[in-house]
């Protein structure tokens, strides 16, 4: 008889539930997040296990890798799409594990994409760059505020980030506390800039030979960083059967529920990949500024609606273009997109 199992995974423990094809509960237990313990518990059921579900929590990598390395059929559950039975009066880890097992048995488990183990580190390295950029931006904004309040002078981010010259210290000369605040901020910003550059060079060195990377750079508004982000966050483009699926994953599809022509609310705007959402939003802004075709299309759209709708629509069009570029390994054709 086939068995179906699921892990309700937490930071330091997990709850394992196993059912048979008649929904009878065969095994249930709270386990530590210890690889050997988990493998030992699963061993008696291995031959009959048709599949194991792991919920896509913040720490799913190690458990999915462990199970796949030992030849278990693993399914990554998409938590935002898993709907619990609303009539339940009580729910806990025990119920959650068996509910995921039940959905797997019925063949209706909403699944997420298991990004290949060997490609995951470089994607996460690029995400670390994004993290460092946000930290640097917060320091730049803070330093701009200090200078503006105390000196009545505006200094732009490019001047602050200049590594070869210090445009900050001369503005704060004369006050020991302000000088220290400025020097600490500037040194930290320069340190982060160097680390960001190291990450960029490392990632580009490993993927610059890929055709998708070069093709994506032909899109209006897409340079090295955006093309890297789009390519690495997308993964295998074939996992998206239709262009609409990809646009939705990029958070560039409209959300809304309607019935009989009336609005009944909105869907989950955050369902998708936030890094891709950022990348195409940035690409739309650059395209609007520097590409004539994109700017003309944006202006027409903005005149009919408003600038926010136009920006969102341009982001969506660029996401659609990226889908076909990665799928067919072709260069960007503005005539097809903006005609």
N, C-alpha and C positions, 0 to 999 in steps of 0.2 A: 504494500500500500504506500502511495506517495505521501511524503510529509512536506510541510511548509513551515518555515520559521522566520522570526523577525526579532531584531534587537531594538529596544528602546534605549538609545545611547545617551549617556550623560558624561560629565567631565571626568569622574573618577569611578564610575560603575555603569553597568548596563543591565537591562532586564530582558532575558531571553524567553520567548514563548514559541512552542512548536505545536502544530495541529496536524491532524490527518485529513484525508480527502472528505471526511464526513463532519469536519469541524470539531471533532473531539480533541480536547486539550491533552496532549501527550506529555509535554514537559513545560515547566515554568520555574524560573529561579532568577534571583538577583545575583549577578556575578561581578567580580572586580574587573577592571580594565587591564587584565593580564592575559597576554596572548596564549601562553601555555595552558592556562585554566580553561579558556574558551575552546581551544582545540580539543582538549581532553573531554570536555562535556559534549562536544558535537560528534566525536568519533563514533559512538555507537549508532548514530542516526545517519551517518554520512551516505551510505549506499542508497537510502530511501529519500533523502532530501532533494526535492525537485527545485528548491530555491530558498535563498535566505535574503531577507530584506534588512537594509540598514537605512535609517532615516538620515537625510542630508542635514546633519547638525554641523556646528562649527568645527568639530574634530573627527569627521568621518574617515579621513584619509587612511589612518593606520589600520582600522578595522576592515575596511573594504579591501585594502592591499593584502592583509593577512589572510582573509578568506579566499581571495582570488589566487593567491600564491599556493594555496592548498587545494585548488581545483573545486571549490564550491561555486555554484551558480549564484551570483550576487546581483541584487536589484537595489538601486539607490532610490529611495522614496522621496518624492517632491513634497515637502511638508505644506507648502502653500496651496497645493492642489488636493491634499487629502482631506476629505470632508467627513467629520464624525457624524454619527447618527444623533440628530438633535433631540430625540426623545429620551436619551440617556439621563438618568438622575445622578449617576456617579461615574467617574472615570479616573484611572490612575495608570501607573507604568505598566501594570499587569494587563489592563484592558488595551492600552495602546499597542503593545507588542502583538497581542492576539488579533487586534483589528487589522494591523498591517499584514499579518499572516493570512487573514481571511480575504483581504483584497487581492493578495497575490494568488490565492487558490482560485478565486473567481476570474482572474485575468483582467482585473480593472484597476490595478495599482497604478497611480500616476507616478511615472518614473523620471528621475533626473539623469543627466548625462554623467557618466563616470569618465572624467578626463584621464587620458592615458598617464600612467604612473611616471614614465620616463620623460614626459613633456611638462609635467606639473611644476617642477622646480623653477624652470625658466619663466613660466607664467607668473608664479608667485614672486619671483625676483623683480619682475616689472611692476607688480603691485606694490612691492616695497618702495620702488622709486616714487610711485604716486603718494605713498605715505610720507616720504621725506619731503616731497614738494609741498604738501599741505603744511608740514611743520615749518618749512622755510617761509612759506607765504604768511603764516601767522606771525612769525618773527619780523618780517618786513613790514607788515601792517602796524605792529606794535611800535617799531622803530620810527616809522613815518609819523605816528601819533606823537611820540616823544619830541621829535624835531619840530613838528608843526606847533605844538603847545608852547614850547620853550623858546623857539627861535622865530616863529612866524614865517617859516620857509617851507615850501613844498619840494620834496625830493622824490623822484620817481623810482620805481622798483629796479629798473635797469641800472641806474646810478648806484643803488645800494648793493646790487649783486656783482658789480664790477670787482673782480678778484685782484686785478693787477694794480688798482689804485683805491685808496681809501677816501671816499667822498663824505664819510660820516663824521669822523673825528674832528676835522677842522670846524664843523658847525657847532660842536659842543665844548669847545675849549673855554676854560675859565671857571668851570664848576666841577669839582672832583667827582661828585655823585653822578652827574650827567655824563661825564667822560667815561666813567666805569660802565654805566648802563649802555652807552653807545658802543664801547669797545667789545663788551661781552656779546652784545647782539650781533655786531659785525663779524666777529670771529666765528660765532656759531653759524651764521648764514654762509660764510665762506666755507666752513667745514662741510656743511650739508651740500653746498654746490659741488664740491669736489667729489663727494660720495655719490651724488646723483649722476655726475658725469661718468664715474667708474661703472656704475650699473648700466647706463646707456651703452657704453662702449662694449661691455661684456655681452649684453643681449644682442646688439647688432652684429657682433662678430659671429655669433652662433646661428643667426637666422637670415643674414643678408643674402645668402645664396639661394634662398627659396623664391620661387617664381611669384608666389602670392604676395610676398613682401614688396617686390618691385612693381607688380601690377597695381597694387593698392595705392602706391605713391603717385599714380597717374590721375587719381581722383582729385578734383578741385578741393583745396583746403587740407589735404592729407599729406603730412610729412613723415619723417622717420618715426617719431614717437606714436603718432596716431595710427600709422600702418602697423607698427608692432603690436599696439594694444588691440586693434581690430583682429589681426591674424591670430594672436595667442589666446584672446578671450573667446573667439569663435570656435577654435579647435577644428574638428573635421566638418567642413561645410555640408557634407552629405547627410549629416544627422538632421538637417532641416529639409523636409520633403518639398516645401513650397517657400517662395520668397516671403509670403505673409507670415509664416512661422518665424522666420529669421527677424523680420522687422518687429514682430511682437516681442521676441526674446531681447531685442535691443531697447525695449521700452519706447518704441517709436510708432506704435499703433494706437489709435484712439481707444479709450475705454468708455464703456457706457452700456447701460441696460435699458432697453425700450420695449414697450408693449402697446400695440394699437396706436403707434405714432407718438406715444407719450414717454417721457423720461422716467425711469424707475430707479435711478441711482447710477453710480459709477463703479467700474471694476477696480481691481487692485493695480494701481499705477506702478507699484514697486515690484511687480512680478516680472522678473527678467534679470538681465545682467547690468548692474549699475556702471560698470567700467565701459561697456559698449555704449550705454546711454550717454555717458560723458564724452566719449570719443566722437560720436556723430554730432553731438551738440557743438563741440569745438570745431569740427570740420565744417559745419554749416556756417558758423561765424566767420571763419577764415575765407570760405568760399564766397560769402556775401561781400566781403571786403575786397578781395583780390581777383575774383573771376567775373568777367563781364556777363557771361551767360547766366551764371548763378545770381548775380546781382539784379539783372533785368527780370528774371523770373521771380525773385524775392520781392521786388518792388511792385510787380503786378499783383502778387498774392497779398501783400501788405495793404495795398490800396483797396482791395475788395473786403478784407477782413481786418486784421490788425497785425502789428509786428510780431507778437508772440505766436499767433497762429502761423504766420509766414515762416518764422524760424523753425517751429516744430515740423511744418510740412517739408521744409528744405532738408532738415535732418532725416526725415523719413525717406525722402527720395535718394539721399546719399547712401542710406542703409540698403535700400533696394539695389542700387548700383553696385555696392560692395558685394552683395550676395552673388550676382551674376559674374562679377569679376573673379571672385574666388572659385566659383563653380566651374567656369570655363577657362580660367587663366588668360584673360584678355585685358587689353588696356581700356581705360575709361573713355567713353564716347559722349561728350557733352551734347552732341546733336540729338542723340536718342533720349537723353534725360530731360532736356529743357526745350525741346521743340514744341 
